[in-house]
């Protein structure tokens, strides 16, 4: 009962924010989102300390002032992203999508050629305005399917599904993804996989990421190795502080095959994917989702890297 009440309050708040933002001109909407994000960072809202910890792990040589600047810029960019989700559900949707340019489409053609009749995997991350990226690519005629986490709040999860479906983005739920991915590949679809979040021990391998061993889902690399499909890195970069973006497609990754030691080859392919994501984050550190506990699961014997979160007392919301 308490959980349902909390979900209802969260959903009502989100609806209120959406209605307040989605009719604004895009430039004004992203400015409002950025301002809220910066105030949140300065107030040290929930999860901000995790972002601080991640920045210290990723950039140990930076000064506190440098990390604080990226912290604020990162939450500002997250605020812009959330504002753009509201705009996707409003009258300025077309104008927002028209502000997205694409570079490197020859790499898309190369990936399609390498995969033959099958579709292929797009390697990306919670980077920039990632939901807008999927919507923009679908709007340009790319057959996009997204492997996604179900949101715990069912009403918000339904809202997310609605905006993806309105954009023509096909969803594949994480946890039951394998068969959905194989079916989508056989239909020639492009499978977007966000590979920058902590994995469970039974679904990934440890691979380097910003100098740490990060437990990373091995599914994308395994599928690419077993099916012979291409892996195309794609990241969306914001143009300044504006609602305009550039989607950059990179050359398809060289996926290593080793029949004698496939497990080692799998580990090297996962490491190669992490390296591509890390390079994008280093290019635009404010674009990444720093509050996520990327290094939560540690190798056996390693101490935790994050402070324990306080549990809610039973009977409280």
C-alpha positions as CSV (number, residue, x, y, z in Angstrom):
1,X,0.0,0.0,0.0
2,X,2.8,2.4,0.9
3,X,4.7,1.6,-2.2
4,X,1.6,2.1,-4.4
5,X,1.1,5.5,-2.7
6,X,4.7,6.5,-3.3
7,X,4.4,5.4,-7.0
8,X,1.3,7.5,-7.4
9,X,3.0,10.5,-5.9
10,X,6.0,10.1,-8.2
11,X,3.8,9.7,-11.2
12,X,1.7,12.7,-10.3
13,X,4.8,14.8,-9.8
14,X,6.2,13.7,-13.2
15,X,2.9,14.5,-14.9
16,X,3.0,18.0,-13.4
17,X,6.6,18.6,-14.5
18,X,5.8,17.3,-18.0
19,X,2.8,19.6,-18.4
20,X,4.9,22.6,-17.1
21,X,7.7,21.9,-19.6
22,X,6.4,20.3,-22.8
23,X,4.8,23.4,-24.2
24,X,7.9,25.6,-23.7
25,X,10.1,26.4,-26.7
26,X,13.0,23.9,-26.7
27,X,15.7,26.5,-25.9
28,X,13.7,27.6,-22.8
29,X,12.9,24.1,-21.7
30,X,16.5,22.9,-21.7
31,X,17.6,26.0,-19.9
32,X,15.0,25.3,-17.2
33,X,16.1,21.7,-16.9
34,X,19.8,22.7,-16.7
35,X,19.0,25.2,-13.9
36,X,17.2,22.6,-11.9
37,X,20.0,20.1,-12.4
38,X,22.6,22.6,-11.2
39,X,20.7,23.4,-8.1
40,X,20.2,19.7,-7.4
41,X,24.0,19.1,-7.6
42,X,24.8,22.1,-5.3
43,X,22.2,20.9,-2.8
44,X,23.8,17.4,-2.9
45,X,20.5,15.7,-3.7
46,X,20.1,11.9,-3.5
47,X,22.7,10.0,-5.5
48,X,24.9,13.1,-5.9
49,X,27.5,11.6,-3.5
50,X,27.7,8.5,-5.7
51,X,28.5,10.9,-8.6
52,X,31.2,12.5,-6.6
53,X,32.7,9.2,-5.8
54,X,32.7,8.1,-9.4
55,X,34.4,11.3,-10.5
56,X,37.1,10.8,-7.9
57,X,37.6,7.2,-9.2
58,X,37.6,8.1,-12.8
59,X,39.7,11.3,-12.6
60,X,42.0,10.9,-9.5
61,X,44.4,13.5,-10.9
62,X,41.8,16.2,-11.2
63,X,41.4,19.0,-8.6
64,X,38.2,19.2,-6.5
65,X,37.2,22.2,-8.5
66,X,37.4,20.3,-11.8
67,X,35.3,17.4,-10.5
68,X,32.8,19.8,-8.9
69,X,32.4,21.6,-12.3
70,X,31.7,18.3,-14.1
71,X,29.3,17.3,-11.3
72,X,27.2,20.4,-11.8
73,X,27.5,20.2,-15.6
74,X,26.5,16.5,-15.5
75,X,23.4,17.2,-13.5
76,X,22.6,20.2,-15.8
77,X,22.8,17.9,-18.8
78,X,20.6,15.3,-17.1
79,X,18.1,18.1,-16.5
80,X,18.2,19.0,-20.2
81,X,17.7,15.4,-21.1
82,X,14.6,15.2,-18.9
83,X,13.3,18.4,-20.3
84,X,13.7,16.9,-23.8
85,X,11.7,13.8,-22.8
86,X,8.9,16.2,-21.9
87,X,9.3,18.0,-25.3
88,X,9.0,14.6,-27.1
89,X,5.5,14.5,-25.6
90,X,4.5,18.0,-26.6
91,X,3.8,20.3,-29.6
92,X,7.5,21.1,-30.3
93,X,8.4,17.4,-30.8
94,X,9.1,17.9,-34.5
95,X,11.3,20.9,-34.0
96,X,13.3,19.0,-31.3
97,X,13.9,16.0,-33.6
98,X,14.8,18.3,-36.5
99,X,17.7,19.6,-34.4
100,X,19.5,16.3,-34.5
101,X,22.2,15.7,-37.1
102,X,24.0,12.5,-37.9
103,X,27.7,12.0,-38.7
104,X,29.3,8.8,-40.0
105,X,26.5,7.1,-41.7
106,X,29.0,5.3,-43.9
107,X,29.8,3.3,-40.8
108,X,26.2,2.3,-40.5
109,X,26.4,1.0,-44.1
110,X,29.6,-0.9,-43.3
111,X,28.0,-2.5,-40.2
112,X,25.0,-3.6,-42.3
113,X,27.3,-5.0,-45.0
114,X,29.3,-6.9,-42.4
115,X,26.2,-8.4,-40.8
116,X,24.7,-9.6,-44.1
117,X,21.0,-10.2,-43.9
118,X,21.0,-9.9,-40.1
119,X,20.6,-6.7,-38.2
120,X,23.4,-5.6,-35.9
121,X,24.2,-4.3,-32.4
122,X,24.6,-0.6,-31.6
123,X,26.9,-0.1,-28.6
124,X,26.0,3.0,-26.6
125,X,25.5,4.3,-23.1
126,X,23.5,6.5,-20.8
127,X,25.2,9.4,-22.4
128,X,23.9,12.7,-23.7
129,X,20.2,12.6,-24.4
130,X,20.0,8.9,-25.0
131,X,16.3,8.6,-25.3
132,X,16.1,11.4,-27.8
133,X,18.9,9.7,-29.8
134,X,16.8,6.6,-30.2
135,X,13.7,8.6,-31.2
136,X,15.7,10.7,-33.7
137,X,17.3,7.6,-35.3
138,X,13.9,5.9,-35.6
139,X,12.4,9.0,-37.1
140,X,15.1,8.9,-39.8
141,X,14.1,5.4,-40.8
142,X,16.6,3.4,-38.8
143,X,14.8,0.2,-37.5
144,X,15.8,0.7,-33.8
145,X,15.1,-1.7,-31.0
146,X,16.2,-0.8,-27.5
147,X,17.1,-3.3,-24.7
148,X,16.0,-1.6,-21.5
149,X,15.4,-2.0,-17.8
150,X,11.9,-2.0,-16.6
151,X,11.3,1.0,-14.4
152,X,10.1,-0.1,-10.9
153,X,7.2,2.4,-10.9
154,X,4.7,0.8,-13.4
155,X,3.0,4.1,-14.3
156,X,6.3,5.8,-15.2
157,X,7.4,2.6,-17.0
158,X,4.2,2.8,-19.1
159,X,4.8,6.4,-19.9
160,X,8.3,5.6,-21.1
161,X,6.9,2.8,-23.3
162,X,4.4,5.2,-24.7
163,X,7.0,7.8,-25.9
164,X,9.2,5.1,-27.3
165,X,6.3,3.5,-29.2
166,X,5.2,7.0,-30.5
167,X,8.7,7.4,-31.9
168,X,8.7,3.9,-33.5
169,X,11.3,2.5,-31.1
170,X,10.8,-1.2,-30.4
171,X,11.4,-2.3,-26.8
172,X,13.2,-5.5,-25.7
173,X,13.0,-6.0,-21.9
174,X,16.3,-6.8,-20.1
175,X,16.1,-10.1,-18.3
176,X,14.1,-11.7,-21.2
177,X,16.2,-10.1,-23.9
178,X,18.0,-13.1,-25.6
179,X,15.1,-14.4,-27.7
180,X,13.8,-10.9,-28.4
181,X,17.3,-9.8,-29.6
182,X,17.7,-12.9,-31.8
183,X,14.2,-12.3,-33.4
184,X,14.9,-8.6,-33.9
185,X,18.3,-9.4,-35.5
186,X,16.7,-11.9,-37.9
187,X,14.3,-9.1,-39.0
188,X,17.2,-6.8,-39.8
189,X,16.7,-4.5,-36.8
190,X,19.4,-2.4,-35.1
191,X,19.6,-3.4,-31.4
192,X,20.7,-0.6,-29.2
193,X,22.4,-1.9,-26.0
194,X,23.5,0.5,-23.2
195,X,26.5,-1.2,-21.8
196,X,27.6,1.2,-19.0
197,X,25.7,-0.1,-16.0
198,X,26.7,-2.5,-13.2
199,X,25.9,-6.2,-14.0
200,X,25.1,-9.2,-11.8
201,X,27.8,-11.8,-11.4
202,X,25.9,-14.3,-13.5
203,X,25.4,-12.1,-16.5
204,X,28.8,-10.5,-17.1
205,X,32.6,-10.4,-16.8
206,X,35.0,-8.0,-15.1
207,X,36.7,-5.6,-17.6
208,X,38.6,-2.4,-17.2
209,X,36.7,0.9,-17.1
210,X,38.4,4.1,-15.9
211,X,41.1,2.1,-14.2
212,X,38.7,-0.1,-12.2
213,X,37.5,-3.7,-12.8
214,X,33.8,-3.1,-13.7
215,X,31.4,-6.0,-13.9
216,X,30.0,-5.6,-17.5
217,X,27.3,-7.5,-19.3
218,X,28.9,-10.0,-21.7
219,X,25.7,-10.6,-23.7
220,X,26.4,-8.1,-26.5
221,X,29.9,-9.5,-27.1
222,X,28.7,-13.1,-26.9
223,X,25.9,-12.4,-29.5
224,X,28.3,-10.6,-31.8
225,X,30.8,-13.5,-31.6
226,X,28.2,-16.3,-32.0
227,X,26.1,-14.7,-34.7
228,X,28.8,-12.8,-36.6
229,X,26.9,-9.5,-36.4
230,X,28.6,-6.2,-36.3
231,X,28.9,-3.9,-33.3
232,X,28.5,-0.2,-34.2
233,X,29.4,2.4,-31.5
234,X,27.0,5.4,-31.5
235,X,26.9,8.3,-29.2
236,X,24.9,11.6,-29.2
237,X,26.7,14.8,-28.3
238,X,24.9,18.0,-27.4
239,X,25.8,21.2,-29.2
240,X,26.8,23.6,-26.4
241,X,23.9,24.2,-24.0
242,X,21.3,24.0,-26.8
243,X,18.6,21.5,-27.7
244,X,20.6,20.6,-30.8
245,X,22.6,17.4,-31.1
246,X,25.0,15.5,-33.3
247,X,24.8,11.7,-33.4
248,X,28.3,10.3,-34.1
249,X,28.6,6.8,-35.6
250,X,32.0,5.2,-35.3
251,X,33.6,2.5,-37.3
252,X,32.3,-1.0,-36.4
253,X,34.4,-2.8,-33.8
254,X,36.7,-5.6,-34.6
255,X,35.2,-8.5,-32.7
256,X,37.8,-11.2,-31.9
257,X,37.1,-14.9,-32.4
258,X,39.2,-17.6,-30.7
259,X,37.8,-21.1,-31.0
260,X,40.6,-22.5,-28.7
261,X,39.9,-20.0,-25.9
262,X,36.5,-18.3,-26.4
263,X,36.2,-17.1,-22.7
264,X,39.4,-15.1,-23.0
265,X,38.3,-13.7,-26.4
266,X,35.0,-12.8,-24.8
267,X,36.8,-10.9,-22.0
268,X,38.9,-9.0,-24.5
269,X,35.8,-8.1,-26.6
270,X,34.0,-6.8,-23.5
271,X,37.1,-4.7,-22.6
272,X,37.2,-3.3,-26.1
273,X,33.5,-2.2,-25.7
274,X,34.2,-0.6,-22.3
275,X,37.2,1.3,-23.8
276,X,34.9,2.8,-26.5
277,X,32.5,4.0,-23.9
278,X,35.2,5.4,-21.7
279,X,36.7,7.3,-24.7
280,X,33.3,9.0,-25.3
281,X,32.9,9.9,-21.6
282,X,36.4,11.4,-21.6
283,X,35.5,13.4,-24.6
284,X,32.4,14.8,-23.0
285,X,32.5,14.0,-19.2
286,X,29.3,16.1,-18.5
287,X,27.3,13.8,-20.8
288,X,27.5,10.6,-18.7
289,X,25.2,9.4,-16.0
290,X,27.7,9.8,-13.1
291,X,25.2,9.0,-10.2
292,X,25.0,5.3,-11.2
293,X,27.0,3.0,-9.0
294,X,29.0,1.6,-11.9
295,X,31.5,-0.2,-9.7
296,X,29.1,-1.6,-7.1
297,X,29.9,-5.3,-7.7
298,X,33.5,-5.9,-6.9
299,X,35.9,-8.8,-7.6
300,X,36.1,-11.3,-4.9
301,X,38.1,-10.0,-1.9
302,X,38.0,-6.3,-3.0
303,X,36.4,-3.8,-0.6
304,X,33.3,-1.9,-1.6
305,X,33.9,1.5,-3.3
306,X,30.7,3.2,-2.1
307,X,29.3,4.0,1.2
308,X,26.4,1.8,2.4
309,X,23.0,3.4,1.8
310,X,20.7,3.9,4.7
311,X,17.7,1.6,4.6
312,X,14.2,3.1,5.0
313,X,12.6,2.2,8.3
314,X,9.8,-0.2,8.0
315,X,6.5,1.7,7.9
316,X,7.9,4.8,6.3
317,X,7.6,5.9,2.7
